[in-house]
Amino acid sequence: MKYKSLFFDLDDTLWDTAHNNKICLEEIYNDYHFRPYYPSFDEFYEIYMPHNLLLWAKYRNQEIDRRTLILERFLYMLRPMGIHDEKYVYNLNRDFLKRTTTKTKLIEGAIDLLDYLYPKYRLFILSNGFREIQSLKMINSGLASYFERILLSEDVSIQKPHKEIFYYALKSTNSRRIESLIIGDSWEADITGAQNTRIDSVWFNPGNEAPKGRPPTFTVYSLLELKQIL
C-alpha cells in the first residue's frame, strides 16, 4: 500500500459539527432567554453562523487570535442586547463548548470506515479545534480508540492551512510525506494546506462543491467512498 499514515480532520469530516453545534446553539438560545431580542432561533442562527465562519477564516489566516475569536463570535450577537461584559461572554462560551462535548452525532459512515481502516493504517487527527474539547468530543462519540494521536494547531500555535502544522504532523508522527494522506472537508484548511506541503489529499465534498483551485489527489462525496481508494 502506498499510504501508511492517514491524517483526518475532525470537524465536519468525522464529527458532525454542523448538526451538533446547531443543537447546542439552540439550547443556548433558549436557556439564556434570547427570544426577546431574536424572535426565533432561525433568525439568531442565520446571523450568528456567517459571522462565526468569517471569524474562523480569519483565525486560520492568523488575522485574529483565539481570544478574539471566542469573544467576537458571541459579542456580535450580544451587543444589540446591550451586553458588553467579557466575563459574561467567556462564561457563555465555556458553557457552549462544554455542551458540544456531549453531542455525539457523526458523519454517516464514520465508524464503518474507521473499522475498515484501523487494522491497515496509522490514523491521526489533525485539527484546528480547541484542545479542551476535541479529545472529549472524540471520547464521547466513540472515535478516540481508532486514533494513535490527536494533533492540534494549538500544539504549534499555527493553524491549517499553513505549512508548519503539516510539517509538524509528519515529523512528530515519524511519517513520510509520500506515504501520508490528508483527509478533510475544508478546501481552505485541508486541501490548500496539503497541496502547499506536497502531501496527497482527499477532499470530503458531500455538498458537491466546485474545486477552488488545483484539484486534490482524490475527491469523495461520502466517507465510505474512501474504501475504494484505501
C-alpha positions, 0 to 999 in steps of 0.5 A, a space after each residue: 500500500 502506498 499510504 501508511 499514515 492517514 491524517 483526518 480532520 475532525 470537524 465536519 469530516 468525522 464529527 458532525 459539527 454542523 448538526 451538533 453545534 446547531 443543537 447546542 446553539 439552540 439550547 443556548 438560545 433558549 436557556 439564556 432567554 434570547 427570544 426577546 431580542 431574536 424572535 426565533 432561533 432561525 433568525 439568531 442562527 442565520 446571523 450568528 453562523 456567517 459571522 462565526 465562519 468569517 471569524 474562523 477564516 480569519 483565525 486560520 489566516 492568523 488575522 485574529 487570535 483565539 481570544 478574539 475569536 471566542 469573544 467576537 463570535 458571541 459579542 456580535 450577537 450580544 451587543 444589540 442586547 446591550 451586553 458588553 461584559 467579557 466575563 459574561 461572554 467567556 462564561 457563555 462560551 465555556 458553557 457552549 463548548 462544554 455542551 458540544 462535548 456531549 453531542 455525539 452525532 457523526 458523519 454517516 459512515 464514520 465508524 464503518 470506515 474507521 473499522 475498515 481502516 484501523 487494522 491497515 493504517 496509522 490514523 491521526 487527527 489533525 485539527 484546528 479545534 480547541 484542545 479542551 474539547 476535541 479529545 472529549 468530543 472524540 471520547 464521547 462519540 466513540 472515535 478516540 480508540 481508532 486514533 494513535 494521536 490527536 494533533 492540534 494547531 494549538 500544539 504549534 500555535 499555527 493553524 491549517 492551512 499553513 505549512 508548519 502544522 503539516 510539517 509538524 504532523 509528519 515529523 512528530 508522527 515519524 511519517 513520510 510525506 509520500 506515504 501520508 494522506 490528508 483527509 478533510 472537508 475544508 478546501 481552505 484548511 485541508 486541501 490548500 494546506 496539503 497541496 502547499 506541503 506536497 502531501 496527497 489529499 482527499 477532499 470530503 465534498 458531500 455538498 458537491 462543491 466546485 474545486 477552488 483551485 488545483 484539484 486534490 489527489 482524490 475527491 469523495 462525496 461520502 466517507 465510505 467512498 474512501 474504501 475504494 481508494 484505501 
